[in-house]
């Protein structure tokens, strides 16, 4: 595995990256965000001779009409209908359809916000470092009370376990980060995204990129801002998917989970174990300690960081922990059951 440690020089065999990139925006029902994103990135597309590909997964909220209206004003914007709906399929389809003649693509999440110089900084970093992929840190912001609390949780170690692509760090070579820019040659060589993954497809692809000798650079020169889910139920469903995706990744590549991923795995067993409290009260102690630690962290956020959303952020974090753990175990046990039942 080659992570490029100790050098920032491009490979002698690797052609210099040009600024000709595809901007790919997978989306599904993003009428509230897609218009502003297209307006913003139309400037980058003109400046760097880019094409903007919106891969829509069957929106019913007016997203498609907004994109079609923009296409009438800007011929650099094109619309693809992503029948498979998921993000991994959207990127694969966009690269397969429009990738020829472009050196790289920049992935834009419709449910996010980006600085005005985002594309330029990514291209500069890829050129300077000779990186095959440039990833970014992801900060989280919210609007409603629940979103703001969830954003506080996701930006904290309680919610992200200290993940550098959440927390941010000085620029460094890494094995994973939030996908931003990627060389199309590298993407195609490893086969693109695995479309069996509805979640965690970026980490799965990063594993194959690193294994094939491609280098991933975490930049500290730019980042993106993500808007979290607006309700407890949608947050639970999202992290249930994340847990399933991580388990699929572990099973596919026989990866040992990192400590920050292994700790949340204990949440479902701990919570499930409380049913044994009818036999002895001590069975509820682990779950009580988990709740106490989370709520204590929330109080510390409120007092130490003067964050009024701290206590509610602890609740959001517990939803995330439980959902992630549940998703992981459901995927793991379901895969084992399928293997045992197969002839």
N, C-alpha and C positions, 0 to 999 in steps of 0.2 A: 504494500500500500504506500503510495507516494503522496504526502501532504505538502511537499515543497518546503519543509522546514529548512531554515538557514539560508535561503536565497529568495530574492525578489526578482530575479532575472528571468525573462521568458525563455522557454526552450528554443534552442537554435533551429529546430525543425518546425516550430510553430509560426505560421504567418502572423504578421502584425494585425491586430483587430482593427477594422475600420469602424466608422460611426454608423454604418448602415445596419440598423437593427429593426426587427419587428417589435412593436408594442402589442402584447397580447393581453386582452382583458376578458377572462372568463366571468360570466355573470348569470344570475337567475333572480328575477324580480328585484332589480336594483334601480328602480325609477327615481328613487330619492337621491342617488349618488352619481349615476352614469353620465348625466348631462354635464355636471361640473368637471368630472374627470376627462371627458372628451374635449371640453374647452381648454383645459389645462394642457393636456398632452398634444393637442393640435399644434401648439407653439413648438414643442420639442420635435414633433414630426417634421415640421417645416424647417427647423434649424438644422436637424441632423439627417434629413432625407429619409425619414422613417415611414412605415405603413402602420396604421393602427387597426388591429383585428379584434373585433368584439365577437366572442364565441358565446352565444346565448343558449342556455339550456332549456328553453321553453317558457320564457317569462309571460305572465298574464297581467302584469300591472302597468303596462305602457312603456316598459323598457325598450322594446323593439321599435316602437314608433319614435322614441327620442333618438335612437341610433340612426334610423332611416332619415329623420329630419336633418341630422348632422351630416349624413352622407351627401345630401343635396347641396350642402354648403362647402364640404371639404372632401374632395375625391381621395384623400389619403385614408379615409375611414371606410372599412368594409365590415360587413356583417356575415357571420357564419352561424348556421343553425346546428347546434350540438345536440344531436338526438340522444346521446348517452347521458346528457345532463351534468355529469360530474366534472370537476375541474381538471383532473388528469386527462380525461378524454378531450376536453376543450383545448388544452395546450398541444396535445398530440395532433389533433385535427388541424389546428392553425399552422403548426410547423410543416406538416405534410402538404398543406394546400399552398402556403405562401413562403415557405422557408428558403426555397432555391433563390440564390442571388443575394442572400443576407448572411452576414457573419454570425449574428447572435440574435437572441430575443430577450426582451425585458417583460417579465410577468408583473402585471398590475392587478391587485385584488380590488374588485369593485367596492367592497365594503371597507374602504380605507381612505387615508389622506396622505398626500405626498408633498414634499418641498418642491419649489419651482425648478430647482436645478437637479432634480433627482436623476434623470436619464444621463445628463452630462457627467455627473460625478461617477456614476456607475461605469460609463465608458472609459473615463480617465483612469479609474482604478484598474479595470481589466487590462488596459494598455500598459500601465505602469508596472503592474505586478506580473503580467503574463498569466493571469488566472484563467481557468476554463469556466469558472463560475464565481460570481460575486454575490454574496449574501449580505443581508442587512439585519440590524437589530429592529425589533418591533416594540413600539410603545403603544399603550392602549388608552383611549379617551372615551368618555361616555357623556350622554346628555341627560337622561332621566336619572332619578335617584338610584335605581337598581343598576343601571349601566355604569354610573360613576363608582358605585361600590365594587362592582365586578372589575372595572378598570383598575381600581386600587389593588384588588386582590391579584390580578394578572400581572401587574407591574411589581409585585412584591415577591420575596423569596417564599412566602407561604403559598403563593399561587403558582409560581413558576419553578420553584426549586433551585433558583440561581442559574437558570439556563441563559447563556450569554446572548442568544438571539432574541431573548426577551429583555434581558437586563441591560445589554449594551456593554461594550468593552473596547479597549484599544485594538486597532486593526491587527489581525493575526490570521494565520492559516488555520483552518478548522476542518472538522468532518461533517458539520451540518450547520445550517442557518436558514433564516427565512429567505426563500428564493426571490431573486431580483433579476440578475443578468446571467445568461448562460450561452456559451458558444454552441451554435447549432450542430457543428461537427461532432462535438463531444456528446451532445444530447442524442443525436442519431446513432452514434457508435455504440452506446450502451442500451439502445432500444427505447428511449423516451420513458415517460411515466408508465408504471404498471397500472392498467385501467381496472384491475380487480380491487384496487385500493380507493375507497371513497374518502378516507382520511389518512394522514401520515404518509401520503404519497411522496412528499418532498424528502423526508428522511430516508425513505426506501431508495429513492433515486440517488441521493447523496452517497449512500452506502455503495451502490454500484459504480458511481463515478470515481470514488476514492479507490475502490478495489481495482478499477481499470487504469489507475495511474493519473487521473485528472486531478487538478488542484482547485480547492475551494477557498476563496479569500473572504473573510469577514471584514467589511469596511467599517470604519468609524467616521467616515466623511459624510454620510447621509443615513437616513432611516425612514421607516414608514410608520404611520399611525393607524391603528386598527380600532374599529368600533365594535364593542362586544355585544352579545345577545341582550335583548331588552327584557327578557323574562326568565324566571327560574326554570321553567319547563324547557324552554329553548336552549338555555345554557346546559341543562342536564343532558339533553339529546346531543348537543354538540360534543361534549366531553365523553359521552358514551361512545360516540364514533371515534374520537381520538384514542380511547383505550383499546377499542377493537383494532384500529389501525396499527397501534404499537405492538399489539400481540401478533398480528399478522406478520409484521416486520421481524419480530423475534423468531417466529416459527419458520419463515421463509429463509432467513439467513443465519439462523442459529446464533443470534446475538445475545450476549449476557446484558440485561438491563443495567443502566447506570444507577448509582445509589439514589439519585433524586427521582428516578423512575420506579425503583424497587420499593421505596418507602410507601408511596400511595397504594401499592398493590395490597398492603395489609389492611386497608380501610374496610373493604367489603367483608373479609373474614372477621374483622373486629366487630363490625356492626351486626353481622349475622350471629355472632357469638352471644349477643345480649339475650337471645331467646333462652339461653341456658341459665339466665339469672333466676328463672323460676325454681331451679334446682339449688343454686347457690349464688348469692349476691356478687361474689368475686368475678363472675363471668362478665359482668357489666363494667368492670374497672377499666379495661383497655379502651373501650368506646368512650367512657367518661373522660379518660385522660386525653384522648384525641380531641374531643369537643372542648375541653378546658384549655388545651394548648392553642387551638385555633382562636377561641374567644379571647384568650389572654393576649395573643398576638394582635388581635383587632383592637383591644384596649390600648396596647402599647402604641399602635399606629395613631390612635386618637389622641393620646397624651404626648408621646414622644415626638411624633411627626406632625402634630396638630392637624390630623386628617379627620374631619367629622364623619367620614364614611367608614372609618376603621372597623367598628363592631359589625356593621352590615357586610363589610368586605370579608370578614371572617366567615359569615354565613355563605357568601358566594364561593369562598375557597372550599368550604366543606361540601357544597354541591359539586364542585369540580372534582374534588378528591374522590367522592363516592361514585360519581358517574364514570370517571376514568377507570377506577378499580373494577367497577361492575362490567364495563365494556371489555376490559382486558380478560377477566376471568370467563366471561361468556364466550369470547372468541377462542380462548385457550381450551376450555372444556368442550366447546362445540366441535373444534377441530379434532380433539382426541376421540370424541364419540363417533365422528364420521369415519376416522381411520379404523376404529375397532369394528364398525358395522360393515365396512367395505369388504368384498370377498377377497 
